[in-house]
Amino acid sequence: MTETLQLRGRFTGVDLDQLVDWRVVRTWLYLGMFWLMVTPSIGVALSGLFNYPDYLGTTLGLTFGRLRPVHVNGVIFGAFSTLFIGECYYLVPRLCGVRVPWSQWAVPLAWVWSIALLAGLISLPFGTNHGLEAGELPLFAEIPMFIVVAAATAQFLMTVAQRLEPQLYVALWYLIAAFIWTTMNLVLGSFILPYTISGINSAAFHGLYIHYIVGLWITPAGYVLIYYFLPVSVRNPLYAHKLSLVGFWSLALFYPFVGIHHYLYSPIADWAETLAIVTSMLLIIPVWTVLVNFFGTVHGRWDGFGKNLPAKFLIMGSLMYLAGCFQGSVEALRSIQQPTHFSDFVISHSHLTVFGTFVVWAMGGLVYVWPRVCGRELWSFALGNWAFWLITVGISTMGLVLTAAGLQQGFEWMNGTEWVDTVVRMRPYWLVRTLSGISMDTGMSLLVINLMMTALTRPTEAREVAPAPGVAPVPAGGSAQ
């Protein structure tokens, strides 16, 4: 399992396994798998309410409006963020050649993060809610979660500052940005926006806040994962470092303005809406540059792709990213937003990106890291492959069905069809949506079972994990010829 990092800096021949605090990585990933099992399942339960409105009973706490923020916050801050932070504790020391400082913090931070999130999610069905999407959690949950993000930011920034490799690999660019941007954004969403901004200004700033969660936390965090795990899983160097920097700076320049595109035709200033539309279209630049980089990295390695489970998750997520971001850009246009706003088209877009791309990338990193945490191969490739295909078929079907439903819904509204009549015609779409969600949840359950069996396999039965090449993620300026 030993990987050796050949650095062009002050030393060579570092044993990367000795740099990682495996106890920290294991704790964060265990908790991430817990959230991966629980919070998407809440979404499936919610989707059933569209066809069977009373099947959960009539208790106020089990209604759609009370449970939806549990699902949204649970997936973003639970399933994705917990796995991402755990995988950062694995990859950051490898890219920097030094240990993460203050590692004694990391396990308590994992528990504070999950306990605070759990307390916040439990409070939501009881009506404790700030009323801001992705910012609903009460202050008693937001404060400790902010402290955890700030502490992890300090740890990773200090690791980068002490690195022994002079140049920064692109995953570290995105990691630095993601943690700094999000620490600042949580100040806005947790401590300023709910208390000091009201009216239409609150809507405008909320549009910015939620898109900073998606575009300045989830997106760069996802790039951290795929820029590290794709090269090492396919054993190819990154296709083009300069192309990756084009993606980084275009994301940094364009994404801060796009949030108001959810409020077209609103009292928000027309110039702000137009700026959001223009920058939304310009996001095509980072999307296409990173996708070219990903597929260029896999060039020449497709022959062994079928047996490469982490790479399959990463590439499948890239395809979902292409589809989801195309939706996101075009629905920012005024003419397209007329039939798509408030429809299931938007729900298709959010699921293809947040789950289909970034949670799937986090699962790809999990499948790569966990066997190395346990010191043995994945318990069952066949079970992992079943998990992959159930997730892939589920999210693909959900994206297609909700896109079709949203377009039909929107055009019927524009033609003056009664709202109730459009709801009746959506029922078959919503049933397929629920079935596709069950497929996704079944796949994730099989994946977690597989990983748990990997952890429980006796060392005498374990097989040696094939070493990953140290050269792939490290060179900051190299590219494949």
C-alpha positions as CSV (number, residue, x, y, z in Angstrom):
1,M,0.0,0.0,0.0
2,T,2.9,2.3,0.4
3,E,3.0,5.3,-2.0
4,T,6.1,7.3,-2.6
5,L,5.9,10.9,-3.5
6,Q,8.7,12.2,-5.7
7,L,8.8,16.0,-5.0
8,R,10.9,18.5,-6.8
9,G,11.2,20.5,-3.6
10,R,13.4,20.0,-0.6
11,F,13.2,16.2,-0.2
12,T,12.3,13.0,-2.1
13,G,11.2,9.5,-1.2
14,V,8.5,10.4,1.4
15,D,6.2,7.6,2.5
16,L,2.8,9.1,2.0
17,D,1.1,6.5,4.3
18,Q,3.0,7.9,7.2
19,L,1.7,11.4,6.6
20,V,-2.0,10.5,6.9
21,D,-3.7,10.3,10.2
22,W,-5.8,7.3,9.4
23,R,-7.9,7.6,12.6
24,V,-9.1,11.0,11.4
25,V,-9.9,9.9,7.9
26,R,-11.8,6.8,9.2
27,T,-13.9,8.8,11.6
28,W,-15.0,11.4,9.1
29,L,-15.8,8.7,6.4
30,Y,-17.7,6.6,8.9
31,L,-19.9,9.6,9.7
32,G,-20.1,10.5,6.0
33,M,-21.4,7.0,5.2
34,F,-24.1,7.4,8.0
35,W,-25.3,10.6,6.4
36,L,-25.2,9.0,2.9
37,M,-27.5,6.3,4.1
38,V,-30.0,8.6,6.0
39,T,-30.5,11.9,4.2
40,P,-31.1,10.9,0.6
41,S,-33.6,8.4,1.9
42,I,-35.6,11.3,3.4
43,G,-35.8,12.7,-0.1
44,V,-37.4,9.4,-1.4
45,A,-39.9,9.5,1.5
46,L,-40.7,13.1,0.5
47,S,-41.2,12.3,-3.1
48,G,-43.9,9.7,-2.2
49,L,-46.0,12.6,-0.8
50,F,-46.6,13.9,-4.3
51,N,-48.6,10.8,-5.2
52,Y,-49.8,9.7,-1.8
53,P,-50.1,13.0,0.2
54,D,-51.3,11.4,3.5
55,Y,-49.1,8.2,3.6
56,L,-46.9,9.7,6.3
57,G,-49.9,10.8,8.3
58,T,-51.2,14.3,9.0
59,T,-48.7,15.3,11.7
60,L,-47.4,18.8,10.9
61,G,-43.8,17.7,11.5
62,L,-44.1,15.1,8.7
63,T,-45.4,17.4,6.0
64,F,-43.3,18.2,2.9
65,G,-42.5,21.8,4.0
66,R,-41.1,20.6,7.3
67,L,-39.1,17.6,6.0
68,R,-37.7,19.1,2.8
69,P,-35.0,21.2,4.5
70,V,-34.0,18.1,6.5
71,H,-33.2,16.4,3.1
72,V,-31.6,19.4,1.5
73,N,-29.3,20.4,4.4
74,G,-28.6,16.7,5.2
75,V,-27.4,16.0,1.7
76,I,-25.3,19.2,1.4
77,F,-23.8,19.4,4.9
78,G,-24.1,15.7,5.9
79,A,-23.6,13.3,3.0
80,F,-21.4,15.5,0.7
81,S,-19.5,17.8,3.1
82,T,-18.6,15.1,5.7
83,L,-17.2,12.8,3.0
84,F,-15.4,15.7,1.4
85,I,-13.7,16.9,4.5
86,G,-12.7,13.3,5.4
87,E,-11.2,12.8,2.0
88,C,-9.3,16.1,2.4
89,Y,-7.6,14.7,5.5
90,Y,-6.4,12.0,3.1
91,L,-5.3,13.9,0.1
92,V,-3.9,17.2,1.5
93,P,-0.8,15.7,3.3
94,R,-0.1,13.7,0.1
95,L,-0.1,16.8,-2.0
96,C,1.9,18.8,0.5
97,G,4.4,16.3,1.7
98,V,3.7,17.1,5.4
99,R,1.3,16.1,8.1
100,V,-1.9,18.1,8.8
101,P,-1.1,20.1,11.9
102,W,-3.2,20.0,15.1
103,S,-4.5,16.6,14.1
104,Q,-5.8,16.0,17.6
105,W,-8.6,18.4,16.7
106,A,-9.8,16.5,13.7
107,V,-11.7,13.6,15.4
108,P,-13.5,15.9,17.9
109,L,-14.3,18.2,15.0
110,A,-16.0,15.4,13.1
111,W,-18.2,14.6,16.1
112,V,-19.0,18.2,16.7
113,W,-19.9,18.6,13.1
114,S,-22.3,15.6,13.0
115,I,-23.9,16.1,16.4
116,A,-24.6,19.8,15.6
117,L,-26.0,18.9,12.2
118,L,-28.1,16.1,13.7
119,A,-29.5,18.4,16.4
120,G,-30.3,21.0,13.7
121,L,-32.0,18.6,11.4
122,I,-34.1,17.1,14.3
123,S,-35.3,20.6,15.2
124,L,-36.5,21.4,11.6
125,P,-39.7,19.3,11.7
126,F,-40.6,21.1,14.9
127,G,-40.7,24.4,13.1
128,T,-37.3,25.9,14.0
129,N,-36.4,27.4,10.7
130,H,-34.8,30.6,9.4
131,G,-36.8,30.4,6.2
132,L,-33.7,30.6,3.9
133,E,-33.1,27.6,1.7
134,A,-29.8,25.8,2.7
135,G,-29.8,28.2,5.6
136,E,-32.7,26.9,7.6
137,L,-30.7,25.4,10.5
138,P,-31.0,27.1,13.9
139,L,-28.2,29.1,15.4
140,F,-27.4,26.4,18.0
141,A,-26.4,24.2,15.0
142,E,-24.9,26.9,12.8
143,I,-22.4,28.2,15.4
144,P,-20.6,24.8,16.0
145,M,-20.7,24.0,12.3
146,F,-19.1,27.3,11.5
147,I,-16.4,26.7,14.1
148,V,-15.6,23.3,12.5
149,V,-15.3,24.8,9.1
150,A,-13.1,27.6,10.4
151,A,-10.9,25.1,12.3
152,A,-10.5,22.8,9.3
153,T,-9.7,25.8,7.1
154,A,-6.9,26.8,9.5
155,Q,-5.6,23.2,9.5
156,F,-5.5,22.9,5.7
157,L,-4.1,26.4,5.1
158,M,-1.3,25.7,7.6
159,T,-0.6,22.4,5.8
160,V,-0.4,24.2,2.5
161,A,1.8,26.9,4.0
162,Q,4.3,24.3,5.3
163,R,4.3,22.2,2.1
164,L,7.5,20.8,0.7
165,E,6.4,21.0,-2.9
166,P,7.0,24.5,-4.2
167,Q,4.1,24.5,-6.7
168,L,0.5,24.0,-5.9
169,Y,-1.4,21.2,-7.6
170,V,-4.7,22.4,-8.9
171,A,-6.7,20.4,-6.3
172,L,-5.1,22.6,-3.6
173,W,-6.1,25.8,-5.5
174,Y,-9.7,24.7,-5.3
175,L,-9.4,23.5,-1.7
176,I,-8.0,26.8,-0.5
177,A,-10.7,28.7,-2.3
178,A,-13.6,26.4,-1.1
179,F,-12.7,26.7,2.6
180,I,-12.0,30.5,2.6
181,W,-15.1,31.3,0.5
182,T,-17.3,29.1,2.6
183,T,-16.1,30.5,5.9
184,M,-17.0,33.9,4.7
185,N,-20.3,32.8,3.2
186,L,-21.4,31.1,6.5
187,V,-21.0,34.4,8.2
188,L,-23.4,35.9,5.7
189,G,-26.0,33.1,5.8
190,S,-25.8,32.3,9.4
191,F,-25.2,35.5,11.3
192,I,-26.1,38.4,9.0
193,L,-28.8,37.6,6.4
194,P,-31.5,36.1,8.8
195,Y,-31.3,39.1,11.2
196,T,-30.3,42.3,9.4
197,I,-31.6,42.1,5.8
198,S,-35.3,42.1,4.9
199,G,-37.6,42.5,2.0
200,I,-36.4,42.2,-1.6
201,N,-32.8,42.7,-0.5
202,S,-33.2,39.6,1.6
203,A,-34.3,37.6,-1.5
204,A,-31.3,39.0,-3.5
205,F,-28.8,38.2,-0.8
206,H,-30.3,34.8,-0.3
207,G,-29.9,34.1,-4.0
208,L,-26.2,34.9,-3.6
209,Y,-25.9,32.9,-0.4
210,I,-27.4,29.7,-1.7
211,H,-25.4,29.9,-4.9
212,Y,-22.2,30.4,-2.9
213,I,-23.1,27.2,-1.1
214,V,-23.4,25.4,-4.4
215,G,-20.8,27.3,-6.5
216,L,-18.2,28.3,-3.9
217,W,-18.4,25.3,-1.7
218,I,-19.8,22.2,-3.4
219,T,-18.4,23.0,-6.8
220,P,-14.7,23.7,-5.9
221,A,-14.9,20.9,-3.3
222,G,-16.0,18.5,-6.0
223,Y,-13.2,19.7,-8.2
224,V,-10.7,19.0,-5.4
225,L,-11.9,15.4,-5.3
226,I,-12.0,14.6,-9.0
227,Y,-8.7,16.5,-9.8
228,Y,-7.0,14.3,-7.2
229,F,-8.8,10.9,-7.5
230,L,-9.3,10.7,-11.2
231,P,-5.6,10.8,-12.2
232,V,-4.6,8.4,-9.4
233,S,-7.4,6.0,-10.2
234,V,-6.7,5.8,-13.9
235,R,-2.9,6.1,-13.4
236,N,-2.5,8.9,-15.9
237,P,-1.1,12.4,-15.3
238,L,-3.5,15.3,-15.4
239,Y,-4.2,16.3,-19.0
240,A,-3.4,20.0,-18.7
241,H,-2.6,22.1,-15.6
242,K,-3.0,25.4,-17.5
243,L,-6.5,24.4,-18.6
244,S,-7.4,23.6,-14.9
245,L,-6.3,27.2,-13.9
246,V,-8.6,28.6,-16.6
247,G,-11.4,26.7,-15.0
248,F,-10.4,28.0,-11.5
249,W,-10.2,31.7,-12.4
250,S,-13.3,31.7,-14.5
251,L,-15.3,30.0,-11.7
252,A,-13.9,32.6,-9.2
253,L,-14.7,35.5,-11.5
254,F,-18.2,34.5,-12.8
255,Y,-19.9,32.5,-10.1
256,P,-20.2,35.2,-7.4
257,F,-22.8,37.0,-9.5
258,V,-25.1,34.2,-10.7
259,G,-27.4,33.8,-7.7
260,I,-29.9,36.4,-8.7
261,H,-30.8,34.5,-11.8
262,H,-33.5,32.8,-9.7
263,Y,-35.2,36.1,-9.3
264,L,-35.8,37.2,-12.9
265,Y,-39.1,39.2,-13.4
266,S,-38.8,40.3,-9.7
267,P,-38.5,43.8,-8.2
268,I,-34.7,43.3,-8.0
269,A,-32.8,45.8,-10.1
270,D,-32.8,44.9,-13.8
271,W,-29.0,45.5,-14.0
272,A,-28.5,42.9,-11.3
273,E,-30.7,40.4,-13.1
274,T,-28.9,41.0,-16.4
275,L,-25.5,40.6,-14.8
276,A,-26.6,37.3,-13.3
277,I,-27.8,36.1,-16.8
278,V,-24.5,37.0,-18.4
279,T,-22.3,35.4,-15.8
280,S,-24.5,32.3,-15.8
281,M,-23.8,31.9,-19.5
282,L,-20.1,32.5,-18.9
283,L,-20.0,29.6,-16.5
284,I,-19.9,27.4,-19.6
285,I,-16.2,28.3,-19.6
286,P,-15.2,26.6,-16.4
287,V,-17.6,23.7,-17.1
288,W,-16.1,22.9,-20.5
289,T,-12.5,23.4,-19.4
290,V,-12.8,21.0,-16.5
291,L,-14.6,18.4,-18.5
292,V,-12.1,18.5,-21.3
293,N,-9.4,18.1,-18.6
294,F,-11.2,15.1,-17.1
295,F,-11.8,13.2,-20.3
296,G,-8.3,14.1,-21.5
297,T,-6.9,12.6,-18.3
298,V,-8.6,9.3,-19.0
299,H,-7.4,9.2,-22.6
300,G,-5.7,5.9,-23.3
301,R,-7.0,4.2,-20.2
302,W,-10.5,3.3,-21.3
303,D,-9.5,-0.4,-21.8
304,G,-9.4,-1.1,-18.1
305,F,-12.3,1.2,-17.2
306,G,-14.9,-1.5,-16.6
307,K,-13.0,-2.8,-13.6
308,N,-12.1,0.6,-12.2
309,L,-14.9,1.4,-9.8
310,P,-13.7,4.8,-8.5
311,A,-13.1,6.1,-12.0
312,K,-16.5,4.9,-13.1
313,F,-18.1,7.0,-10.3
314,L,-16.0,10.0,-11.2
315,I,-16.7,9.9,-15.0
316,M,-20.4,9.2,-14.5
317,G,-20.5,12.3,-12.3
318,S,-18.8,14.3,-15.0
319,L,-21.5,13.3,-17.5
320,M,-24.1,14.4,-15.0
321,Y,-22.2,17.6,-14.6
322,L,-22.3,18.3,-18.3
323,A,-26.1,17.8,-18.4
324,G,-26.9,19.6,-15.2
325,C,-24.8,22.7,-15.9
326,F,-26.2,23.0,-19.4
327,Q,-29.6,23.1,-17.7
328,G,-28.4,25.6,-15.2
329,S,-27.0,28.0,-17.7
330,V,-29.9,28.0,-20.2
331,E,-32.6,28.3,-17.5
332,A,-31.0,31.6,-16.5
333,L,-32.1,33.1,-19.8
334,R,-35.4,35.0,-19.5
335,S,-37.1,33.2,-22.4
336,I,-36.2,29.8,-21.0
337,Q,-37.0,30.7,-17.4
338,Q,-40.6,31.5,-18.3
339,P,-41.6,27.9,-18.8
340,T,-39.1,26.4,-16.3
341,H,-39.3,28.6,-13.2
342,F,-41.2,26.9,-10.3
343,S,-41.4,23.7,-12.3
344,D,-39.7,20.3,-11.9
345,F,-37.1,21.3,-14.5
346,V,-35.3,23.2,-11.6
347,I,-35.5,20.1,-9.4
348,S,-34.0,18.0,-12.2
349,H,-31.1,20.5,-12.5
350,S,-30.4,20.5,-8.7
351,H,-30.4,16.7,-8.5
352,L,-28.2,16.2,-11.5
353,T,-25.6,18.6,-10.1
354,V,-25.7,18.3,-6.3
355,F,-26.3,14.5,-6.2
356,G,-25.5,13.3,-9.7
357,T,-22.2,15.1,-9.8
358,F,-20.8,16.1,-6.4
359,V,-22.2,13.4,-4.1
360,V,-21.2,10.8,-6.8
361,W,-17.7,12.3,-6.9
362,A,-17.5,12.0,-3.2
363,M,-18.6,8.4,-3.4
364,G,-15.9,7.8,-6.0
365,G,-13.3,9.2,-3.6
366,L,-14.8,7.1,-0.8
367,V,-14.5,3.9,-2.9
368,Y,-10.8,4.8,-3.6
369,V,-9.8,5.7,0.0
370,W,-11.7,3.3,2.1
371,P,-9.8,0.1,1.0
372,R,-6.6,2.0,1.9
373,V,-8.0,3.0,5.2
374,C,-8.8,-0.7,5.9
375,G,-5.6,-2.0,4.4
376,R,-7.3,-4.5,2.0
377,E,-9.2,-4.6,-1.3
378,L,-12.9,-3.8,-1.6
379,W,-14.9,-6.7,-0.3
380,S,-16.9,-7.3,-3.5
381,F,-16.4,-5.6,-6.8
382,A,-19.7,-7.2,-8.1
383,L,-21.6,-5.6,-5.2
384,G,-19.9,-2.3,-5.9
385,N,-20.7,-2.5,-9.6
386,W,-24.4,-3.2,-8.7
387,A,-24.3,-0.1,-6.5
388,F,-22.8,2.0,-9.3
389,W,-25.4,1.0,-11.9
390,L,-28.4,1.3,-9.5
391,I,-27.2,4.9,-8.7
392,T,-26.5,5.7,-12.4
393,V,-29.8,4.4,-13.7
394,G,-31.7,6.1,-10.8
395,I,-30.2,9.6,-11.2
396,S,-30.3,9.4,-15.0
397,T,-34.0,8.5,-15.0
398,M,-34.8,11.1,-12.4
399,G,-33.1,13.8,-14.4
400,L,-34.9,12.9,-17.6
401,V,-38.3,12.5,-16.0
402,L,-38.2,15.7,-14.1
403,T,-36.9,17.6,-17.1
404,A,-39.8,16.4,-19.2
405,A,-42.3,17.0,-16.4
406,G,-41.0,20.5,-15.8
407,L,-41.2,21.5,-19.5
408,Q,-44.7,20.1,-19.8
409,Q,-45.8,21.8,-16.6
410,G,-44.3,25.1,-17.5
411,F,-45.8,25.3,-21.0
412,E,-49.2,24.3,-19.8
413,W,-49.1,27.1,-17.2
414,M,-48.1,29.6,-20.0
415,N,-51.1,28.4,-22.0
416,G,-53.5,29.1,-19.2
417,T,-54.1,25.5,-18.0
418,E,-55.6,25.3,-14.5
419,W,-52.9,24.5,-12.0
420,V,-54.8,21.6,-10.5
421,D,-55.1,20.0,-14.0
422,T,-51.4,20.2,-14.5
423,V,-50.8,18.5,-11.1
424,V,-53.0,15.5,-12.1
425,R,-50.9,15.1,-15.3
426,M,-47.7,15.2,-13.3
427,R,-48.5,12.1,-11.2
428,P,-47.0,9.5,-13.5
429,Y,-43.8,11.5,-13.7
430,W,-43.7,11.8,-9.9
431,L,-44.2,8.0,-9.5
432,V,-41.2,7.3,-11.7
433,R,-39.2,9.9,-9.8
434,T,-39.9,8.0,-6.5
435,L,-38.9,4.7,-8.1
436,S,-35.7,6.2,-9.4
437,G,-35.0,7.5,-6.0
438,I,-35.5,4.1,-4.5
439,S,-33.0,2.8,-7.1
440,M,-30.4,5.4,-6.0
441,D,-31.0,4.6,-2.3
442,T,-30.7,0.9,-2.9
443,G,-27.4,1.5,-4.7
444,M,-26.0,3.7,-1.9
445,S,-27.1,1.1,0.7
446,L,-25.3,-1.7,-1.2
447,L,-22.2,0.6,-1.4
448,V,-22.1,1.2,2.3
449,I,-22.7,-2.5,3.0
450,N,-19.8,-3.3,0.8
451,L,-17.6,-0.8,2.6
452,M,-18.6,-2.1,6.0
453,M,-17.8,-5.6,4.9
454,T,-14.4,-4.4,3.7
455,A,-13.8,-3.0,7.2
456,L,-15.0,-6.2,8.9
457,T,-12.9,-8.6,6.8
458,R,-10.3,-10.3,8.8
459,P,-6.7,-9.2,8.0
460,T,-5.8,-12.8,7.2
461,E,-8.4,-12.8,4.5
462,A,-7.4,-9.4,3.1
463,R,-5.7,-9.0,-0.2
464,E,-3.1,-6.4,-0.8
465,V,-4.4,-3.2,-2.3
466,A,-2.8,-2.3,-5.5
467,P,-0.6,0.8,-5.0
468,A,-1.7,4.0,-6.7
469,P,1.0,6.0,-8.6
470,G,2.3,8.9,-6.7
471,V,3.3,10.8,-9.8
472,A,-0.2,11.4,-11.1
473,P,-1.6,14.0,-8.7
474,V,1.6,15.7,-7.7
475,P,3.2,17.7,-10.6
476,A,1.8,21.2,-10.5
477,G,2.8,22.1,-14.0
478,G,2.9,18.8,-15.8
479,S,0.4,17.6,-18.5
480,A,0.1,14.5,-20.5
481,Q,1.7,14.6,-23.9
